[in-house]
């Protein structure tokens, strides 16, 4: 079949082949080429906007994998933060409490990372916000771990000196008192035996015969023995370190000297009736950072739980003090 173009001759009623001139051939060819180019451009435009190239598909898969990895990283950071908070809680409320150290201030633990343009190089990417936020969390967690590490360094140093600290803190009764009958007045407001008014009694009075040995209740250094200290008569004060001092008053005889190092359980003098006293007894005080605290809280090392409970009950009775 011929590929030429034909038309009907109205006079002869026969098909005649149409012969195109040069210009017509050029015009038809141009239309065909332009149409093909337009079609091709349209198809390319559709493909470019609605279909991903193999390279783009690969990059999108990689980006999605990175997003998933960052999400997993954030979940791990959540877990690490939770563990760190638990460690911080134990550090402040258990470890530091044991060694009587102050908790790490919260503003020190949560101090931010400085620098306005610290994360400028991470900006301008498709997932910049996610990347910057994750990087901030890593930096913050790293700082908190550093602060906690320094805290543990301090706790470690305190632990190394724990044996010395435990030996220094008052931990026994100053006179032998296994039957507990010698406690006649405890810590707190008591009736003063001379002035007959309610006054704060800053220690515990132990009734005992003159000459009964008095023992240092913890390792320390004798701060001073004195002939009289505000009506206390012959008195010894021992500085135990770690903020603790003990005072032993109304003694009949002192056998230690200022600056002398004494050990827990060592005899430092004997019970007497010196100063403002209504009978032979020992007035014993424990002070922390200069403030009197109840000595009964420090009799734990030479008593069983039952004996300790009993001595607390006896010392809390509202009796009259002896000095």
Order of alpha helices (4+ residues) and beta strands (2+ residues): beta-beta-alpha-alpha-alpha-alpha-alpha-beta-beta-beta-beta-beta-beta-beta-beta-beta-beta-beta-beta-alpha
